[in-house]
Amino acid sequence: ADLVIRSLKLFETHSREAMLRLAGAVKARDPKEIASAAHALKSMSFNIGAKALGEACARVERSAADAARLPALLKGLRSAYAASM
């Protein structure tokens, strides 16, 4: 039980940092950094079983350079993140 609680607390801390990193990459319009930040958050999410968030991150990661699709994908990612917290 302690391991699970510690894992979730680590996810809470590190996922918040990853979301800030992603926001900065989006603001800078840096597709490579957007993909990298989404990838990191995807890995964290799948590690704790946050499947919807992991899948949303995967969609952002794949479409980081697609300026037309990115806003809707980011909205979905933010919704999945909120639901996972």
C-alpha positions as CSV (number, residue, x, y, z in Angstrom):
1,A,0.0,0.0,0.0
2,D,2.9,2.4,0.8
3,L,4.4,1.8,-2.6
4,V,1.2,2.6,-4.4
5,I,0.7,5.8,-2.4
6,R,4.3,6.8,-3.0
7,S,3.9,6.1,-6.7
8,L,0.8,8.2,-7.0
9,K,2.4,11.1,-5.1
10,L,5.4,10.9,-7.4
11,F,3.0,10.9,-10.4
12,E,1.2,13.9,-9.0
13,T,4.4,15.9,-8.6
14,H,6.1,14.8,-11.8
15,S,3.0,15.0,-14.0
16,R,2.5,18.6,-12.9
17,E,6.0,19.4,-13.9
18,A,5.5,17.6,-17.2
19,M,2.3,19.6,-17.9
20,L,4.2,22.8,-17.3
21,R,7.0,21.7,-19.6
22,L,4.4,20.9,-22.3
23,A,2.7,24.3,-21.8
24,G,6.1,26.0,-22.3
25,A,6.8,24.0,-25.4
26,V,3.4,24.9,-26.8
27,K,3.9,28.5,-26.0
28,A,7.3,28.4,-27.8
29,R,5.8,26.5,-30.7
30,D,8.5,23.9,-30.5
31,P,7.1,20.6,-32.0
32,K,10.1,18.6,-31.0
33,E,9.8,19.7,-27.4
34,I,6.0,19.2,-27.5
35,A,6.5,15.6,-28.6
36,S,9.2,15.1,-26.0
37,A,7.1,16.5,-23.1
38,A,4.0,14.5,-24.2
39,H,6.2,11.3,-24.4
40,A,7.4,11.8,-20.9
41,L,3.9,12.4,-19.5
42,K,2.7,9.4,-21.6
43,S,5.2,7.1,-19.9
44,M,4.3,8.3,-16.4
45,S,0.6,7.9,-17.1
46,F,0.8,4.4,-18.4
47,N,3.1,3.5,-15.5
48,I,0.3,4.2,-13.0
49,G,-2.5,3.0,-15.1
50,A,-3.9,6.3,-16.3
51,K,-4.7,4.9,-19.7
52,A,-6.9,7.7,-21.0
53,L,-4.2,10.3,-20.2
54,G,-1.5,8.1,-21.7
55,E,-3.5,7.7,-24.9
56,A,-4.1,11.5,-25.1
57,C,-0.4,12.1,-24.7
58,A,0.3,9.6,-27.4
59,R,-2.0,11.5,-29.8
60,V,-0.3,14.8,-29.0
61,E,3.2,13.2,-29.4
62,R,2.3,11.9,-32.8
63,S,0.7,15.2,-34.0
64,A,3.1,17.7,-32.3
65,A,4.0,19.3,-35.7
66,D,0.3,19.5,-36.9
67,A,-0.7,23.0,-35.9
68,A,-4.2,22.5,-37.1
69,R,-4.9,19.5,-34.9
70,L,-2.8,20.3,-31.9
71,P,-5.3,22.7,-30.1
72,A,-8.1,20.0,-30.0
73,L,-5.6,17.3,-29.0
74,L,-4.2,19.5,-26.2
75,K,-7.7,20.2,-24.9
76,G,-8.3,16.5,-24.8
77,L,-5.0,16.0,-22.9
78,R,-5.9,18.6,-20.4
79,S,-9.3,17.0,-19.8
80,A,-7.7,13.6,-19.3
81,Y,-5.1,15.0,-17.0
82,A,-7.8,16.7,-14.9
83,A,-9.8,13.4,-14.7
84,S,-6.7,11.5,-13.6
85,M,-6.1,13.8,-10.6
